[in-house]
Structure formats: structure tokens, C-alpha cells
Amino acid sequence: MSGMIERLPLWPTLPDLFGWVEGGLPGAHTAAGTHGIRVEEHLEGETYVLRAELPGIDPAKDVEITVTEGVLTLRAERTEETAEKHRTEFRYGTFTRSVRLPAGAKGDEATAEYKDGVLTITVPVPEAKAGTRTIPVRHG
């Protein structure tokens, strides 16, 4: 034996497959060179709610939220340095996520709150008043 761990032929690809299922296809919602942000989103009455996991950041200086043409983009940056007697460790990265807002969402009235490592963004979405109209058919 060579000392290497022997695995089934498909085993190395399965963890990657499960990661895609959980986090979406790589690069589907993020900018090039950045990491994704785990989010959950839902409609709550006439409000769109997006919750994002962002532990260990300072929302006042490390988070940017923009709305452009019906797309909400969340960008965060984390930098951390741990120094001990004989070693130093850095952890840093830029995280982004973009989501399309529901039709009629008022992005200019969005609000955000950060608590316990979770950023919650709410956007009003007034109920669309869809009237029914009968269209007469003419004979030509």
C-alpha cells in the first residue's frame, strides 16, 4: 500500500454536488473574485424580507446595500487579524449577493437591521391591484 486513502470513484465529487445544492451554482449570485452570502428570503404580507448570515462584521463600516433597477445587492467585507506570541493569522474576504426584488417593490423605502450576526433587509411591496377587463372581439 502507498499510504493513500482509497475512496470510491464518485466520492470526491459528491461533497461538491451537495455544496451546489445548498449554496446554488458557483458564481450564480456573486461577483467574480468574491464569496457568496447565505440568505433566506420570503414575502411577509406586503413586505419582502431578506435575511443574510454575516457574523463577525461591523455593519456600520463593512456593509453596503444598493438597489438598482429592481435588483438588491448586498456587499460585505470582513477583515480579522489574530496575533499570538509566535504566529499571526489573517482572515478576510469580500462577500456579495444579488437578488431580484418582487414586481412593484419599493427599493427606495428599504430598511436594514443587524442583530446577532444576521442582517435583515425589508422592502415594502404593495399589493398590485389587478382589475379584470373584458375585451370585446370585433368581426372584420
Phi, psi and chi 1 to 4 in degrees:
 res  aa     phi    psi   chi1   chi2   chi3   chi4
   1 MET       -  148.0  -75.1 -133.6  158.7      -
   2 SER   -91.0   -3.3   64.4      -      -      -
   3 GLY    89.1   -1.2      -      -      -      -
   4 MET   -88.0  148.9  -65.8 -176.3   65.4      -
   5 ILE   -77.4  131.2  -62.8  174.2      -      -
   6 GLU   -94.2  132.1 -159.2  170.7  -55.7      -
   7 ARG  -126.5  162.2  -65.7 -173.3  178.4  169.2
   8 LEU   -64.9  151.6  -64.9  174.0      -      -
   9 PRO   -56.0  -37.4  -20.8   27.3      -      -
  10 LEU   -89.7  -10.6  -67.4  177.8      -      -
  11 TRP   -55.8  -43.8 -179.5 -110.7      -      -
  12 PRO   -61.8  -25.9  -21.4   30.7      -      -
  13 THR   -85.6  -21.9   60.1      -      -      -
  14 LEU   -63.4  -45.6  -70.9  178.0      -      -
  15 PRO   -59.0  -37.8  -25.3   34.0      -      -
  16 ASP   -64.0  -40.9  -68.3  -21.3      -      -
  17 LEU   -61.6  -45.1  174.5   63.9      -      -
  18 PHE   -66.5  -34.4  -68.8  127.1      -      -
  19 GLY   -63.6  -37.5      -      -      -      -
  20 TRP   -66.8  -41.0  -72.6   -2.5      -      -
  21 VAL   -61.8  -43.8  169.7      -      -      -
  22 GLU   -73.5  -41.7 -173.9  175.8  -39.7      -
  23 GLY  -107.3    1.2      -      -      -      -
  24 GLY    86.4  169.4      -      -      -      -
  25 LEU   -65.0  141.9  -68.4  174.0      -      -
  26 PRO   -56.0  131.3  -20.8   29.7      -      -
  27 GLY    79.3    2.0      -      -      -      -
  28 ALA   -69.0  -32.3      -      -      -      -
  29 HIS  -125.8   10.7  -54.5  -72.8      -      -
  30 THR  -125.8  160.2   63.1      -      -      -
  31 ALA   -82.1  156.9      -      -      -      -
  32 ALA   -59.8  137.3      -      -      -      -
  33 GLY    81.0    8.7      -      -      -      -
  34 THR  -122.5  166.8   62.2      -      -      -
  35 HIS   -98.8  155.6  -53.5  -76.0      -      -
  36 GLY   -81.1  165.0      -      -      -      -
  37 ILE  -119.3  131.2  -61.1  172.3      -      -
  38 ARG   -75.4  128.7  -68.2  177.7 -174.2 -110.8
  39 VAL  -134.1  159.4  -60.9      -      -      -
  40 GLU  -132.0  143.9   62.6 -179.2   27.3      -
  41 GLU  -140.6  148.3   56.1 -175.7  -20.8      -
  42 HIS  -163.5  163.1   64.4  -83.0      -      -
  43 LEU   -96.2  132.6  -80.1  173.3      -      -
  44 GLU  -125.3   93.0 -162.3  172.4  -83.7      -
  45 GLY    67.7 -122.5      -      -      -      -
  46 GLU  -102.7   32.1  -68.7 -171.3   -1.0      -
  47 THR  -133.8  130.9  -55.6      -      -      -
  48 TYR   -88.8  130.2  169.1   80.5      -      -
  49 VAL  -122.4  127.6  178.8      -      -      -
  50 LEU  -121.9  126.6  179.6  126.0      -      -
  51 ARG  -115.6  131.4  -66.9  170.7   26.6   99.3
  52 ALA  -125.8  135.1      -      -      -      -
  53 GLU   -78.2  114.7  -72.3 -177.1   -9.1      -
  54 LEU  -140.5   62.3  -68.6  171.3      -      -
  55 PRO   -70.3  147.1   26.0  -32.6      -      -
  56 GLY    75.7   23.7      -      -      -      -
  57 ILE  -119.5  161.9   62.8  159.5      -      -
  58 ASP  -101.1  105.7  179.7   -3.8      -      -
  59 PRO   -62.5  -25.5   21.4  -29.5      -      -
  60 ALA   -68.4  -31.0      -      -      -      -
  61 LYS  -120.8  -15.1   66.9  176.8 -174.3  172.3
  62 ASP  -110.1    3.3  -63.4  -27.8      -      -
  63 VAL  -123.8  136.7  174.2      -      -      -
  64 GLU  -130.7  127.7  177.2 -176.2   50.9      -
  65 ILE  -121.3  126.4  -56.4  165.9      -      -
  66 THR  -130.6  153.8   59.0      -      -      -
  67 VAL  -128.1  120.9  176.9      -      -      -
  68 THR  -135.0  121.1  -54.6      -      -      -
  69 GLU    49.0   46.7  -63.5 -179.8    7.8      -
  70 GLY    79.5    9.6      -      -      -      -
  71 VAL  -117.2  122.5  175.9      -      -      -
  72 LEU   -91.8  126.5 -177.7  138.6      -      -
  73 THR  -119.2  128.6  -59.6      -      -      -
  74 LEU  -113.2  127.1  171.7   58.0      -      -
  75 ARG  -130.8  132.0 -179.7  179.4  168.9   88.7
  76 ALA  -138.0  151.8      -      -      -      -
  77 GLU  -132.4  134.2 -171.0  168.0  -25.6      -
  78 ARG  -121.7  131.4  176.8 -177.8  -30.6 -173.8
  79 THR  -134.8  133.9   56.0      -      -      -
  80 GLU  -148.3  137.7 -176.4  178.4  -29.8      -
  81 GLU  -131.4  129.7 -180.0  179.6  -14.7      -
  82 THR  -115.3  123.8  -54.8      -      -      -
  83 ALA  -118.7  126.8      -      -      -      -
  84 GLU  -120.8 -176.8  -65.7  177.4    5.5      -
  85 LYS   -56.5  -46.3 -173.4  173.9 -178.3  176.8
  86 HIS  -118.7   10.4  -63.8  -72.0      -      -
  87 ARG  -156.4  155.9   72.6 -179.2 -171.8   93.7
  88 THR  -130.5  140.4  -57.4      -      -      -
  89 GLU  -129.9  133.3 -174.6  173.8  -32.7      -
  90 PHE  -110.6  141.7  -64.9  100.9      -      -
  91 ARG  -135.7  123.4  -68.6 -168.4  -32.0 -142.3
  92 TYR  -155.1  164.3   56.5   89.4      -      -
  93 GLY   170.2  159.9      -      -      -      -
  94 THR  -109.6  133.2  -59.3      -      -      -
  95 PHE  -121.2  136.3  -55.5   86.7      -      -
  96 THR  -138.3  155.3   61.9      -      -      -
  97 ARG  -156.1  134.8 -175.5   69.9 -176.6 -102.9
  98 SER  -122.8  137.8  -65.8      -      -      -
  99 VAL  -135.6  145.0  -64.8      -      -      -
 100 ARG   -81.4  129.7  177.3  152.9  -56.9  -80.2
 101 LEU   -77.2  154.3  -66.3  172.7      -      -
 102 PRO   -62.3  155.5  -14.7   23.8      -      -
 103 ALA   -57.4  135.5      -      -      -      -
 104 GLY    85.2   -1.6      -      -      -      -
 105 ALA   -63.1  140.0      -      -      -      -
 106 LYS   -98.0   81.4  -63.5 -175.0  174.4 -173.1
 107 GLY   -58.5  -29.7      -      -      -      -
 108 ASP   -72.6   -8.9   56.4  -24.9      -      -
 109 GLU  -109.2   14.5  -64.1  179.3   19.4      -
 110 ALA   -66.8  148.2      -      -      -      -
 111 THR  -129.7  157.2   59.8      -      -      -
 112 ALA  -138.2  144.7      -      -      -      -
 113 GLU  -140.5  138.5  179.6 -178.8  -30.4      -
 114 TYR  -116.5  125.3 -176.9   80.2      -      -
 115 LYS  -150.9  129.9 -178.9  178.9 -179.5 -174.2
 116 ASP    53.5   40.4  -62.0  -29.5      -      -
 117 GLY    81.7    5.5      -      -      -      -
 118 VAL  -120.9  126.3  176.9      -      -      -
 119 LEU   -95.9  125.5  178.6   69.9      -      -
 120 THR  -114.2  122.0  -57.1      -      -      -
 121 ILE  -112.3  130.3  -57.7  168.8      -      -
 122 THR  -120.4  139.0   56.6      -      -      -
 123 VAL  -133.8  124.5 -177.2      -      -      -
 124 PRO   -64.9  137.2   -9.9   18.3      -      -
 125 VAL  -133.4   90.3 -177.4      -      -      -
 126 PRO   -62.3  144.4   -4.5   10.2      -      -
 127 GLU   -65.8  129.1 -174.9  177.8  -36.0      -
 128 ALA   -73.6  130.5      -      -      -      -
 129 LYS   -90.4   98.2  -63.8 -173.3  175.1   38.6
 130 ALA   -95.5  110.3      -      -      -      -
 131 GLY   -88.9  151.2      -      -      -      -
 132 THR   -98.3  133.7  -57.6      -      -      -
 133 ARG  -128.9  132.8 -177.8  177.9  143.9 -140.1
 134 THR   -90.9  132.1  -56.6      -      -      -
 135 ILE  -108.2  117.9  -58.7  170.4      -      -
 136 PRO   -72.7  145.6   23.4  -28.6      -      -
 137 VAL  -103.6  125.5  179.0      -      -      -
 138 ARG   -95.3  149.9  -60.4 -177.1  -47.9 -175.5
 139 HIS   -90.0  135.9  -79.6  -56.6      -      -
 140 GLY  -104.7      -      -      -      -      -
